[in-house]
């Protein structure tokens, strides 16, 4: 059930969400078990030696967001992006600057190379404008190149930028004017706490939010090793449609997007292809687990499972479904093991049901 949190409830929610080593998986598991963030905070000393930020620190972040013209939105609140909320273990809290209503309209992400060709940038801008005119909000990551072109094309019809750092640290510097325009005419979103300066390891989290808030992801000019392919993989794991624009086989910038088409992504050459692929209704969201990850009565993980899972973790995010398959363990047991590893600092849960090594999470300044 969605509802707007009172100020004290929001402060408690922020405190739990910003507690070091409490990622999305562990956060939602604690809420399921203890019913409220206040109840989960009271239980923390019995679970581990985790120390939550003080109420003053949490309230200071809320007030800083408000001073910026933004607000913190909890995953249980009505203004939280509806598609993101349907995922297993969505980001517990996000910052939104601008109008959150843009995220309640049909949304499509357009992503691609930072070093995109001129032709690709022109195509992205035109495609974004056409899809915007058809009633879609265009989502991208504010990066230079393709992202910036997509945002520019959709400025008049509505666009959303997802940042890897905090809302007070937009990146890159050359897109600051574009960022300001999106704040006025669309919305800017971040999972990162205010004050966070984006690092390379934060961009996969940003990419999972881009795909998580979108009905479909369109990839234009992506190299074989690129963040755009990470977004496409996250989209497929989240049950979103993946589409790609074909490029010249002589251009290395198009090898990744061409590879997606070989792997089954929908080939598109214009907005009419996107509309035909989506059809009249929203694409069905494939469930990420056979049952609830957050059973209140879940038992502790079987002996040895946390160690097995810890050995499988690396800096590269891996989905909990894959961990369950590789360990031949039930989803509930995997979630319980990840909770245990996370409170020990040996794992970090990430948006969209992913996990990685413990040090690959946002640093929390208290």
C-alpha positions as CSV (number, residue, x, y, z in Angstrom):
1,X,0.0,0.0,0.0
2,X,1.3,3.4,-0.9
3,X,1.0,6.4,1.4
4,X,2.8,9.6,2.1
5,X,5.0,9.4,5.2
6,X,4.8,11.9,8.0
7,X,7.9,13.9,8.7
8,X,9.0,11.7,11.7
9,X,8.4,8.6,9.5
10,X,10.4,10.0,6.7
11,X,13.2,10.8,9.0
12,X,13.3,7.3,10.3
13,X,13.1,5.9,6.7
14,X,16.0,8.1,5.7
15,X,18.0,7.0,8.7
16,X,17.6,3.3,7.9
17,X,18.2,3.8,4.2
18,X,21.4,5.8,4.9
19,X,22.8,3.3,7.5
20,X,26.1,2.0,6.3
21,X,25.9,-1.5,4.9
22,X,22.1,-1.4,4.6
23,X,21.3,-1.7,0.9
24,X,17.9,-2.2,-0.8
25,X,17.7,-5.9,-0.2
26,X,18.4,-5.7,3.5
27,X,16.3,-2.5,3.9
28,X,13.2,-4.0,2.5
29,X,13.8,-7.3,4.4
30,X,14.1,-5.3,7.7
31,X,10.9,-3.3,6.9
32,X,9.0,-6.6,6.2
33,X,10.2,-8.1,9.4
34,X,9.8,-5.1,11.7
35,X,6.9,-3.4,10.0
36,X,8.2,0.2,10.3
37,X,11.6,1.9,9.9
38,X,11.5,2.9,13.5
39,X,11.0,-0.8,14.5
40,X,13.9,-1.8,12.2
41,X,16.2,1.0,13.7
42,X,15.4,-0.3,17.2
43,X,16.4,-3.8,16.1
44,X,19.7,-2.8,14.6
45,X,21.8,-3.2,17.8
46,X,20.5,-6.7,18.2
47,X,21.4,-7.6,14.5
48,X,24.9,-6.1,14.3
49,X,27.0,-3.2,15.4
50,X,25.5,-1.0,12.7
51,X,25.0,2.6,13.7
52,X,22.3,4.6,11.9
53,X,22.7,8.3,11.2
54,X,21.1,10.5,13.9
55,X,17.7,12.1,13.4
56,X,19.4,15.4,13.0
57,X,21.6,14.1,10.1
58,X,18.6,12.7,8.3
59,X,16.5,15.8,8.8
60,X,19.4,17.9,7.5
61,X,19.5,15.9,4.3
62,X,15.7,16.4,3.9
63,X,16.0,20.1,4.5
64,X,19.0,20.4,2.1
65,X,17.0,18.7,-0.6
66,X,14.1,21.1,0.0
67,X,16.4,24.1,-0.1
68,X,17.6,22.8,-3.6
69,X,13.9,22.7,-4.7
70,X,13.9,18.9,-4.5
71,X,12.5,16.3,-2.1
72,X,13.3,12.8,-0.8
73,X,10.7,10.3,-1.9
74,X,10.4,6.9,-0.1
75,X,9.6,3.8,-2.1
76,X,6.3,3.5,-0.3
77,X,5.1,6.9,-1.3
78,X,2.7,7.9,-4.2
79,X,5.3,10.1,-5.9
80,X,7.8,7.2,-6.2
81,X,8.2,6.1,-9.8
82,X,5.5,3.4,-10.3
83,X,7.6,1.1,-12.5
84,X,10.6,1.3,-10.2
85,X,8.3,0.5,-7.2
86,X,7.3,-2.8,-8.9
87,X,10.8,-4.2,-8.8
88,X,12.1,-6.5,-6.1
89,X,14.1,-4.4,-3.7
90,X,13.7,-1.0,-5.3
91,X,16.0,1.8,-4.1
92,X,14.5,2.7,-0.6
93,X,14.7,6.4,-1.2
94,X,15.4,8.7,-4.2
95,X,15.8,12.4,-4.6
96,X,13.6,14.1,-7.2
97,X,14.0,17.7,-8.4
98,X,11.3,18.8,-10.7
99,X,7.8,17.4,-11.3
100,X,7.5,13.7,-10.3
101,X,4.4,13.4,-12.6
102,X,6.7,13.0,-15.6
103,X,7.6,9.5,-14.2
104,X,4.0,8.5,-14.0
105,X,3.5,8.9,-17.7
106,X,4.6,6.2,-20.2
107,X,8.4,6.3,-20.1
108,X,11.1,5.2,-22.5
109,X,14.9,5.4,-22.0
110,X,17.3,6.4,-24.8
111,X,21.0,5.7,-24.1
112,X,24.2,5.4,-26.1
113,X,27.8,6.4,-26.6
114,X,29.4,9.5,-25.0
115,X,31.4,9.7,-28.2
116,X,28.4,9.4,-30.5
117,X,28.7,10.3,-34.2
118,X,26.9,13.4,-35.4
119,X,24.4,11.3,-37.3
120,X,23.5,9.3,-34.2
121,X,23.0,12.4,-32.1
122,X,20.7,13.9,-34.7
123,X,18.8,10.6,-34.9
124,X,18.5,10.4,-31.0
125,X,17.2,14.0,-30.8
126,X,14.6,13.4,-33.5
127,X,13.5,10.1,-32.0
128,X,13.1,11.7,-28.6
129,X,11.1,14.5,-30.0
130,X,8.8,12.1,-32.0
131,X,8.3,9.8,-29.0
132,X,7.7,12.8,-26.8
133,X,5.0,14.0,-29.2
134,X,3.4,10.5,-29.0
135,X,3.0,11.0,-25.2
136,X,6.2,9.4,-23.7
137,X,8.5,10.8,-21.2
138,X,12.1,10.3,-22.3
139,X,14.6,9.1,-19.7
140,X,18.4,9.2,-20.0
141,X,21.5,9.8,-17.9
142,X,22.6,13.4,-18.7
143,X,26.0,12.1,-20.1
144,X,27.5,14.0,-23.1
145,X,26.8,12.6,-26.5
146,X,23.7,10.5,-27.0
147,X,22.2,11.1,-23.6
148,X,22.4,14.9,-24.0
149,X,20.9,14.7,-27.5
150,X,17.9,12.6,-26.3
151,X,17.2,15.1,-23.4
152,X,17.4,18.0,-25.8
153,X,14.9,16.4,-28.2
154,X,12.4,15.9,-25.4
155,X,12.8,19.2,-23.5
156,X,9.5,20.5,-24.9
157,X,7.5,17.3,-24.2
158,X,9.1,16.1,-20.9
159,X,12.3,14.4,-20.0
160,X,13.9,12.9,-16.9
161,X,17.6,12.7,-16.1
162,X,19.0,10.1,-13.7
163,X,22.3,11.1,-12.0
164,X,25.0,8.8,-10.6
165,X,25.9,11.4,-8.0
166,X,23.8,13.5,-5.7
167,X,21.4,16.1,-7.0
168,X,23.7,18.8,-5.9
169,X,26.6,17.4,-8.0
170,X,25.3,17.1,-11.6
171,X,27.8,15.6,-14.1
172,X,29.3,16.4,-16.5
173,X,30.1,20.1,-16.2
174,X,29.4,20.8,-19.9
175,X,25.7,19.8,-19.4
176,X,25.0,22.1,-16.5
177,X,22.7,24.3,-18.6
178,X,20.9,21.3,-19.9
179,X,20.5,20.1,-16.3
180,X,19.0,23.4,-15.2
181,X,16.5,23.2,-18.1
182,X,15.5,19.7,-17.2
183,X,14.9,20.7,-13.6
184,X,12.5,23.4,-14.8
185,X,10.7,21.4,-17.5
186,X,11.1,17.8,-16.4
187,X,12.7,16.1,-13.5
188,X,16.1,15.0,-12.3
189,X,16.4,11.9,-10.1
190,X,19.2,10.3,-8.0
191,X,19.5,7.5,-5.6
192,X,22.7,8.9,-4.2
193,X,22.7,11.0,-1.1
194,X,23.2,14.7,-1.4
195,X,26.9,15.5,-1.4
196,X,27.9,12.4,-3.4
197,X,30.3,13.0,-6.2
198,X,29.8,10.4,-8.9
199,X,32.5,7.7,-9.2
200,X,32.9,5.1,-12.0
201,X,31.4,2.4,-9.8
202,X,28.3,4.4,-9.2
203,X,27.2,4.4,-12.8
204,X,25.8,0.8,-12.9
205,X,23.5,1.8,-10.1
206,X,22.4,4.9,-12.1
207,X,21.9,2.6,-15.1
208,X,19.6,0.3,-13.2
209,X,17.5,3.2,-12.1
210,X,17.3,4.4,-15.8
211,X,15.9,1.1,-16.9
212,X,13.9,0.6,-13.7
213,X,11.8,3.7,-14.3
214,X,11.3,3.0,-18.0
215,X,8.9,0.8,-20.0
216,X,11.6,0.1,-22.6
217,X,15.3,1.0,-23.3
218,X,16.5,2.1,-26.7
219,X,20.3,1.7,-27.3
220,X,22.0,3.8,-30.0
221,X,25.7,3.5,-30.9
222,X,27.0,1.5,-27.9
223,X,30.4,-0.1,-28.0
224,X,30.9,-3.7,-26.9
225,X,32.1,-2.6,-23.5
226,X,29.9,0.3,-22.5
227,X,27.5,1.5,-19.8
228,X,24.7,1.4,-22.3
229,X,25.0,-2.4,-22.5
230,X,24.8,-2.5,-18.7
231,X,21.6,-0.5,-18.9
232,X,20.3,-3.0,-21.6
233,X,21.2,-6.0,-19.4
234,X,19.4,-4.4,-16.4
235,X,16.4,-3.7,-18.6
236,X,16.2,-7.3,-19.7
237,X,16.5,-8.6,-16.1
238,X,13.8,-6.2,-15.0
239,X,11.4,-7.4,-17.7
240,X,11.6,-4.3,-19.9
241,X,11.7,-4.2,-23.7
242,X,15.2,-3.8,-25.1
243,X,15.5,-2.0,-28.5
244,X,18.5,-1.0,-30.6
245,X,19.2,1.1,-33.6
246,X,21.5,-0.7,-36.2
247,X,24.7,1.0,-37.1
248,X,27.5,0.5,-39.5
249,X,29.6,-2.7,-39.0
250,X,32.6,-0.5,-39.7
251,X,32.0,1.7,-36.7
252,X,33.2,0.3,-33.4
253,X,30.7,2.6,-31.7
254,X,27.9,0.5,-33.1
255,X,29.2,-3.0,-32.3
256,X,27.4,-3.2,-29.0
257,X,24.0,-2.1,-30.3
258,X,24.4,-4.4,-33.3
259,X,25.2,-7.3,-30.9
260,X,22.0,-6.6,-29.0
261,X,20.0,-7.0,-32.2
262,X,21.7,-10.3,-32.8
263,X,20.8,-11.4,-29.3
264,X,17.1,-10.6,-29.8
265,X,16.7,-6.8,-29.2
266,X,14.0,-5.2,-31.3
267,X,15.5,-3.4,-34.3
268,X,14.1,0.1,-34.6
269,X,14.6,2.8,-37.3
270,X,12.1,5.3,-36.0
271,X,9.4,6.2,-33.5
272,X,6.8,4.1,-35.5
273,X,8.9,1.0,-34.9
274,X,9.0,1.7,-31.1
275,X,5.2,2.2,-31.0
276,X,4.6,-0.9,-33.0
277,X,6.8,-2.9,-30.6
278,X,5.2,-1.7,-27.5
279,X,1.6,-2.1,-28.8
280,X,-1.4,-0.7,-27.1
281,X,-0.6,-1.8,-23.5
282,X,2.4,-1.5,-21.2
283,X,4.8,-4.4,-21.5
284,X,4.3,-7.1,-18.8
285,X,6.8,-6.9,-16.0
286,X,8.5,-10.3,-15.6
287,X,8.7,-11.2,-11.9
288,X,12.3,-11.4,-10.7
289,X,11.6,-14.1,-8.1
290,X,9.4,-17.1,-7.7
291,X,8.1,-15.8,-4.4
292,X,8.5,-12.9,-2.0
293,X,12.1,-12.0,-1.2
294,X,11.0,-10.5,2.1
295,X,9.0,-13.2,3.9
296,X,8.5,-12.0,7.5
297,X,8.9,-15.5,8.8
298,X,12.0,-16.3,6.7
299,X,14.5,-18.7,8.4
300,X,18.2,-18.0,8.7
301,X,20.2,-19.1,5.6
302,X,21.4,-22.7,5.8
303,X,25.0,-23.2,7.0
304,X,27.6,-22.5,4.4
305,X,25.3,-20.5,2.0
306,X,26.7,-17.0,3.0
307,X,30.2,-18.3,2.3
308,X,29.2,-19.7,-1.1
309,X,27.5,-16.4,-2.0
310,X,30.4,-14.3,-0.8
311,X,32.8,-16.3,-3.1
312,X,30.6,-15.5,-6.1
313,X,30.5,-11.7,-5.5
314,X,32.8,-9.3,-7.3
315,X,32.8,-5.6,-8.2
316,X,30.5,-6.5,-11.2
317,X,26.8,-6.6,-10.0
318,X,25.1,-10.0,-10.2
319,X,21.4,-10.5,-9.9
320,X,19.9,-12.5,-7.0
321,X,18.2,-14.8,-9.4
322,X,21.7,-15.8,-10.7
323,X,23.0,-16.3,-7.2
324,X,20.0,-18.6,-6.5
325,X,20.7,-20.6,-9.6
326,X,24.4,-20.9,-9.0
327,X,24.0,-22.0,-5.4
328,X,20.9,-24.1,-6.1
329,X,19.2,-22.3,-3.1
330,X,15.7,-20.8,-2.6
331,X,15.3,-17.1,-3.2
332,X,14.4,-16.5,0.5
333,X,17.5,-18.2,1.6
334,X,19.7,-16.2,-0.8
335,X,18.0,-13.0,0.4
336,X,18.7,-14.0,4.0
337,X,22.3,-14.8,3.3
338,X,22.8,-11.5,1.5
339,X,21.3,-9.7,4.5
340,X,23.8,-11.4,6.7
341,X,26.7,-10.6,4.4
342,X,25.6,-7.0,4.0
343,X,25.4,-6.2,7.8
344,X,28.9,-7.7,8.0
345,X,30.1,-5.4,5.2
346,X,30.9,-8.2,2.9
347,X,28.1,-7.5,0.3
348,X,26.2,-4.5,-1.0
349,X,22.7,-4.8,-2.4
350,X,22.0,-2.7,-5.4
351,X,18.9,-1.5,-7.2
352,X,16.9,-3.9,-9.2
353,X,17.8,-7.0,-7.2
354,X,21.6,-6.9,-7.8
355,X,24.4,-7.5,-5.4
356,X,28.2,-6.8,-5.4
357,X,31.1,-6.8,-3.1
358,X,30.5,-4.8,0.1
359,X,32.8,-1.8,-0.7
360,X,30.8,-1.1,-3.9
361,X,28.1,1.1,-2.3
362,X,27.7,4.8,-1.6
363,X,29.9,6.1,1.2
364,X,27.8,7.7,3.9
365,X,29.0,10.9,5.5
366,X,27.7,11.4,9.0
